């Protein structure tokens, strides 16, 4: 909600900037990642885990990589 409020302040015409579009896509991916983790938590509660520890270690790195990309895109605006 605060992101939508911020977009309304800076103006919707700024959504045409490629860096902002990429940032929004990455934030939406993080949101889907969050919901996926909620589903995994439900499986753990039901004692229905079928994934290896290696899978979870790799899954743990996804938000870090995405957040580094978001920061890089916002600070340097390469596109």
N, C-alpha and C positions, 0 to 999 in steps of 0.2 A: 504494500500500500504506500509506503513512504517513497519507493522508487517511482511509482506512478505519479505521486504528488510532485516529486522532483522533476520528472519529465514535463509535467504541465507548467512548472515554473520556467524551465529553460526553453520551452516551446516545442511543439510536436514537429516543427520543420527541421529541427536538429536531429531527428531520427534518421535522416537521410545519410548521416555520416557513417561510413563503413565501420569505423572503430567502435561506434556505439552499438551498431547492429550486432557485431561480433560479440561484444560484451554482454548484451542482452541474451543472445543465444547461449553463451556459456553459463550465465546465471540460471537460465531455464534448465539447462542440463544438470546443474547442481541441485535444482529443485527436484527433478526426477530422480536423481541419485539419492536424495534424502528419503523420498517415498520408497525407493527400492530397499534402502537399509531398514526402513520400518517393516517391510514385508519379511526381510531376513530375520529381524528380531522376533517377529511372530513365529517363524519356523523354529527358532531356538527355544521359544517358550513352549512350543508343542513337542519339543525334543525330536524334531524332524530335520536335522541338519544333514545334508548330503554333500557338502562342499569340503574341500581340503583346507588345511591351514594356509597353504601357499596361495590359494584363491583369495582368502581374506587379507593376507598381507599385500597382495597386488591391488585388491579393491580399496585398501586403505590409502594408497598413493594417489588415486584418481582426484580427490578434491584438492590435494596439494598442487598437483600439476595444473589443474584448471584455475586455481586461484593465482598462481604465479603468472599464468597467461593473461588473466584479467588485469592484474596489476601492471604488467608490461604494456598491454594495449592501452590502458587508461593513461599511464604516465608518458609514454613515448608517442602514442597515436601514429603508428607507422603507416596506417592506411588512410 
